[in-house]
Amino acid sequence: MTYNFSPFKDKVKSIEDWLKREYTSIRTGQAAPAILDSIQVESYGTRMPINQVANVSIEDPRTLRVSPWDTAQIKEIEKAVNESGLGLSVRADESGLHISFPQLTAERRTMFVKLAKEKLEEARISLRKERERVLKDFDAQEEEGKMTEDDVKRSRNDLQKQIDDANKKLDEAKEKKEKEIMN
C-alpha cells in the first residue's frame, strides 16, 4: 500500500505560502502595496487591514498612494502607518495619503536580510515538524500491518524527495528576497 501524501503536500504548500506572505512584509526600499497588508486600522469600532478601507496604489517607485473610501479615515490610517514601526513617512492631503519609502541604509539592509533568514528558519522548523509527524504515521501504520517494511522504506524515500524540493523552494524565495533587499 502506498502512503497518501496529499495532507503533507497541503501543509508544505501552506508553509511556502506563509513564507511568501512574511517576505512581502519585509521592506525593500521599493514601494509595494503588500507591505501595508499587516497594518490594522481602527474603522467604525473594529480593526481592519488598510486594503479593506482604502485603495492602495503605486504612485512612483518610492511612493504609495492610499485613497480611503471614507475621507474621515485619513487620520486613523496615518496614525496606524506611523505606529507600524515600518519606518515609512506619511503625508496626508484632503483626499488621502502619500506614503514614502526612504532609501535603505546598509545597516537596515543587513537587518532585513537577517530577518529574512529568521523567517526561513521558522519555515524550515515547521517543515521538520511536519516530516516528523509523517514519519510517526509511517511507524504506526507499519505496526498496525497497513504498510510493509518495503512500503515504509519507499515512502520514506518519497518523503525525503518532497522535503528536499520544499527546502529548495524555500531557499529560492529567500534568495529572491535577499536580492530585492540588497538592490
C-alpha positions in Angstrom: 0.0 0.0 0.0 1.3 3.5 -0.9 1.1 6.3 1.6 -1.3 9.2 1.0 1.0 12.3 0.9 -1.8 14.8 0.0 -2.2 16.2 3.6 1.5 16.5 3.8 1.7 18.3 0.4 -1.1 20.7 1.5 0.9 21.5 4.7 4.1 22.1 2.7 2.2 24.4 0.3 0.8 26.4 3.3 4.4 26.7 4.8 5.6 28.0 1.4 2.7 30.5 1.2 3.3 31.6 4.8 6.9 32.4 4.0 6.0 34.3 0.8 3.5 36.4 2.9 6.1 37.1 5.5 8.6 38.2 2.9 6.1 40.7 1.4 6.0 42.5 4.8 9.8 43.0 4.7 10.6 46.4 3.2 13.0 46.5 0.3 13.1 50.3 -0.4 10.7 49.9 -3.3 7.0 50.9 -2.9 4.9 47.7 -2.6 1.3 47.8 -1.5 1.6 44.4 0.1 3.8 45.9 2.9 0.7 47.7 4.2 -1.3 44.4 4.5 -0.2 43.7 8.0 -1.2 47.2 9.3 -4.6 47.3 11.0 -6.7 50.5 11.1 -9.4 51.4 13.6 -12.5 51.7 11.5 -16.0 52.1 12.9 -15.2 50.3 16.1 -13.3 47.4 14.6 -9.7 46.7 13.4 -9.4 46.2 9.6 -6.5 45.9 7.2 -5.8 49.1 5.2 -6.7 47.4 1.9 -10.3 46.9 3.3 -10.8 50.6 4.0 -8.9 52.3 1.2 -7.5 51.8 -2.3 -3.7 51.4 -2.3 -1.8 52.1 -5.5 1.8 52.8 -6.5 2.4 56.4 -7.3 6.1 56.1 -8.2 8.9 53.7 -7.3 9.2 55.1 -3.8 5.7 56.3 -3.0 2.3 54.6 -2.4 -1.0 56.5 -2.7 -3.7 55.5 -0.2 -7.1 56.7 -1.0 -9.7 55.9 1.7 -13.2 55.3 0.7 -14.3 57.5 3.6 -12.0 60.6 3.9 -12.8 60.7 7.6 -10.5 57.6 7.9 -7.4 59.6 6.7 -6.2 60.4 10.3 -6.7 56.8 11.5 -4.8 55.4 8.6 -2.0 57.9 9.1 -1.8 57.0 12.8 -1.7 53.3 12.0 1.1 53.6 9.5 3.1 55.8 11.8 2.7 53.3 14.7 3.5 50.3 12.5 7.3 50.6 13.0 8.0 50.2 9.3 9.9 53.4 9.0 7.7 54.9 6.4 7.0 58.6 6.1 3.4 59.7 5.7 2.0 62.9 4.3 -1.8 63.5 4.3 -3.8 65.7 2.0 -7.5 66.3 1.6 -8.2 63.1 -0.4 -5.7 60.6 1.0 -2.1 59.9 2.0 1.2 59.7 0.3 3.4 57.0 1.9 7.1 57.4 1.1 9.7 54.6 1.3 13.0 56.1 2.4 16.3 54.9 0.9 17.5 51.9 2.9 20.8 52.3 4.8 23.4 49.5 4.7 22.6 48.8 8.3 18.9 48.4 7.6 19.5 46.2 4.6 21.6 43.9 6.8 18.9 43.8 9.4 16.2 42.9 6.8 18.4 40.2 5.3 18.8 38.8 8.9 15.1 38.9 9.3 14.6 37.1 6.0 16.9 34.3 7.3 15.0 34.1 10.6 11.7 33.7 8.6 13.3 31.0 6.5 14.4 29.1 9.7 10.8 29.3 11.1 9.5 27.8 7.8 12.1 25.0 8.0 11.2 24.2 11.6 7.6 23.9 10.5 8.6 21.6 7.7 10.7 19.4 10.1 7.8 19.1 12.5 5.5 18.0 9.6 8.2 15.5 8.5 8.3 14.0 12.0 4.5 13.7 12.1 4.5 11.8 8.8 7.4 9.5 9.9 5.5 8.7 13.1 2.5 7.9 10.9 4.6 5.5 8.9 5.7 3.7 12.0 2.2 3.5 13.3 0.9 2.1 10.0 3.7 -0.5 9.9 2.9 -1.7 13.5 -0.8 -1.9 12.5 0.1 -4.0 9.5 -1.2 -1.4 7.0 2.2 -0.9 5.5 5.0 -3.4 4.9 8.7 -2.7 5.7 9.3 -2.1 2.0 6.4 0.3 1.7 7.8 2.3 4.6 11.2 2.4 3.0 9.8 3.5 -0.3 7.5 6.1 1.4 10.5 7.4 3.4 12.4 8.0 0.2 9.4 9.7 -1.4 9.1 11.9 1.7 12.7 12.9 1.6 12.4 13.9 -2.0 9.4 16.1 -1.2 11.3 17.6 1.8 14.3 18.4 -0.5 12.1 20.0 -3.1 10.3 22.1 -0.4 13.6 23.2 1.1 14.8 24.2 -2.4 11.7 26.3 -2.9 12.1 28.0 0.5 15.8 28.7 -0.3 14.8 30.2 -3.7 12.3 32.5 -2.0 14.9 33.7 0.5 17.5 34.3 -2.3 15.0 36.3 -4.3 14.1 38.4 -1.2 17.8 39.0 -0.4 18.4 40.3 -3.9 15.4 42.7 -3.6 16.7 44.0 -0.3 20.3 44.4 -1.4 19.5 46.2 -4.7 
